[in-house]
């Protein structure tokens, strides 16, 4: 587990309850999204349904400024496909 940072379960729980997606928590903590998902399931944490994640809101902010998907990805430090997926999520709501 060389990529994992020493982040406490309490910190991951805070991120989870704030409404960050498993993928976003994974990026912040150096874990995979599935590892976060398993941890959440094991601990039995529940959260209120969140309509849009923080990353989706950031993508919306950049798209409102007329940034392209590539520019947005570069600004946020994520992949093109991640931005594209969140942009699609915005269209569906």
C-alpha positions in Angstrom: 0.0 0.0 0.0 2.7 2.5 -1.0 0.3 5.3 -2.1 -1.7 5.4 1.1 -1.2 8.4 3.4 -1.7 8.2 7.1 -5.2 9.6 7.3 -7.5 8.7 10.2 -10.9 7.1 9.9 -12.3 10.2 11.5 -11.0 12.4 8.7 -12.3 10.1 6.0 -15.7 10.1 7.8 -15.7 13.9 7.8 -15.0 13.9 4.1 -17.8 11.3 3.6 -20.4 13.2 5.6 -19.5 16.4 3.8 -20.8 14.7 0.6 -17.5 14.0 -1.2 -17.7 11.1 -3.6 -15.6 7.9 -2.9 -13.4 8.9 -5.8 -12.8 12.3 -4.4 -12.0 10.9 -0.9 -9.7 8.5 -2.5 -7.8 11.2 -4.3 -7.4 13.2 -1.0 -6.3 10.2 1.1 -4.3 8.2 -1.4 -6.7 5.2 -1.4 -8.7 3.8 -4.2 -12.4 4.6 -4.5 -13.3 1.0 -3.9 -11.1 0.9 -0.7 -13.1 4.0 0.6 -16.4 2.3 -0.4 -15.4 -0.9 1.6 -14.3 1.2 4.6 -17.6 3.1 4.6 -19.6 -0.1 4.3 -17.6 -1.8 7.2 -18.0 1.2 9.5 -21.7 1.5 8.6 -21.6 5.2 7.9 -24.7 6.8 6.4 -25.2 10.2 4.9 -28.0 12.3 3.6 -28.4 12.1 -0.2 -26.4 14.8 -1.9 -27.6 15.9 -5.3 -24.2 17.2 -6.6 -20.8 16.5 -5.3 -18.2 19.1 -4.6 -16.2 18.2 -7.8 -19.4 18.5 -9.9 -20.0 22.0 -8.5 -16.4 23.0 -9.3 -16.9 21.6 -12.9 -20.1 23.7 -13.2 -18.2 26.8 -12.0 -15.5 26.4 -14.6 -18.0 25.5 -17.4 -20.0 28.7 -16.5 -16.8 30.6 -17.1 -16.7 29.1 -20.7 -13.6 26.9 -19.9 -13.2 23.8 -22.2 -13.2 20.3 -20.7 -9.4 20.1 -21.2 -8.8 23.5 -19.6 -11.1 22.6 -16.6 -9.3 19.3 -16.2 -5.9 21.0 -16.1 -7.1 23.7 -13.7 -8.6 21.1 -11.2 -5.7 18.6 -11.7 -8.0 15.7 -12.7 -8.3 13.7 -15.9 -10.4 14.7 -18.9 -12.7 11.7 -18.4 -13.4 12.8 -14.8 -14.5 16.3 -15.9 -16.5 14.8 -18.8 -18.3 12.4 -16.4 -19.2 15.2 -14.0 -20.3 17.5 -16.9 -22.7 14.6 -18.0 -23.9 14.4 -14.4 -24.8 18.1 -14.5 -26.9 17.6 -17.7 -28.8 14.8 -16.2 -30.0 16.8 -13.2 
